[in-house]
Amino acid sequence: MHEFIIKRLLLAIPTLLAVMTIVFFSMHLAPGDPVDQMIPPDMEGAAREERVEQIRAQYGLDQPLHIQFAAYVGRILRLDFGQSLRHRRSIAGDLRSRIPNTLQLGILALIISVLIGVGFGIVSAIRRDTILDNLTTFGALFGVSMPNFFFGFVLMLLFGLYLGWLPPSGFGGSILGWEGFRYAIMPAVTLGTAASGVLARFTRSSMLDVINEDYIRTARSKGLAERVVIFRHALRNALIPVITLLGIQFGAMLSGSVITEMVFSWPGVGRYLIQGIQTRDFPVVQGTTLIIAIGFVTANFLTDLAYGFIDPRVRYE
């Protein structure tokens, strides 16, 4: 077990390094100059050129790219994400205040997607080729096909403006409180809907493979209640591929929250990333993307560990 954990952690290093490299050089190859965002628009002539050179020297932007990259990697190894070029604030401090907001939104969205997706997937498998199965298939197709930004606007118009049941956008604090939950429910549903559609179809397929196995027929022949057969025997074995998908979906929710957070004005990591891209704030984009990549790697790592708890036959060597 310990060897498996160490091996996975070591494998994460080249993955994160590749992300850092791609993002760093992509931002520098993109057209535009981030220094332009830091110069007053009314400053012109020699004074402007002098100020540009000062800022470049201050942030090391006058150095060759390979030297800038080496300095960037060195700062990351010291857990120093640098300072925002536009706001002159510590990026680590901004991320510390925003990561919990994105995590609680992602966890709530994951809970919603599991309840809807796994629940309807089980029902669809049990009631195969019935009207209920067809309705579930249609709902799953709707969830997968509906763009997050459009579905978010629909929810805002319906529940926020027309019915007035929920606040249309903003942030109300922790989701453990009622006010925070009211603000989080619509963006969480927006994020969780697409994932629930995929989970429903995946759970249905996995359950259909399991319920036709010999040990399921044996359990039924022993006179066990149907709910015991389904939930204790069939579902537990069908969850292995579903758990894999859940790990991928949670990582996708962290990155997919970029659009959702912008739509609902949610102060999370995704919105921070978009703001950094719009202003060509190199350190903000690099630091935020690295955090999202770490979220993906962590989600996949926890998924692998969950296999052993779901299926005792799984052993880590």
Summary of the structure (lengths in Angstrom):
residues: 317
radius of gyration: 24.0
end to end distance: 6.4
largest distance: 89.7
contacts: 1006
relative contact order: 0.14
helix: 78%
strand: 1%
